[in-house]
Amino acid sequence: MDRETVNALCAALPGADLSEPFGPGTEVWKVGGKIFATLGSDNRGVIVKCADVETAEMLKEVGPFEKAPYFHRSWVLVPFDTVEAEEAAHRLRVSYDLIRAALPKKVRAALPDA
């Protein structure tokens, strides 16, 4: 998995928008105005949301997932060099689905079908 693949996967998700609110090199993917994936300028991996803190802790314990710097404990860093592409794609989709489902009903209704 690499940055270009992550960007392509995120771009294919309905209603996903790319921005660089922290300046060039840090890409932030949002749905309905809420972040679901972040690519840092260090190019180590992608940061995604987990269902809860326990899931994030479990992923860090059993796999190569890492603590996501500057994010809540329910987010993890998915390293590019140690996570299989299929698992990384799954984590991106889970993050997107969690964030989208938590949006207000009116915002969700305005998004394209998922």
Number of C-alpha atoms within 10 A of each C-alpha: 19 15 16 9 12 20 18 10 14 23 14 9 17 14 18 21 16 16 14 13 10 11 9 10 13 15 20 21 21 20 23 18 14 16 21 26 27 23 22 19 13 8 13 15 26 25 27 26 29 23 14 12 15 12 16 22 18 11 18 16 11 8 11 14 21 18 18 20 12 7 13 12 17 17 25 26 25 28 19 19 12 13 16 12 15 10 12 21 17 11 20 23 19 17 21 25 17 14 21 25 11 12 15 10 10 8 13 17 10 10 14 10 9 9
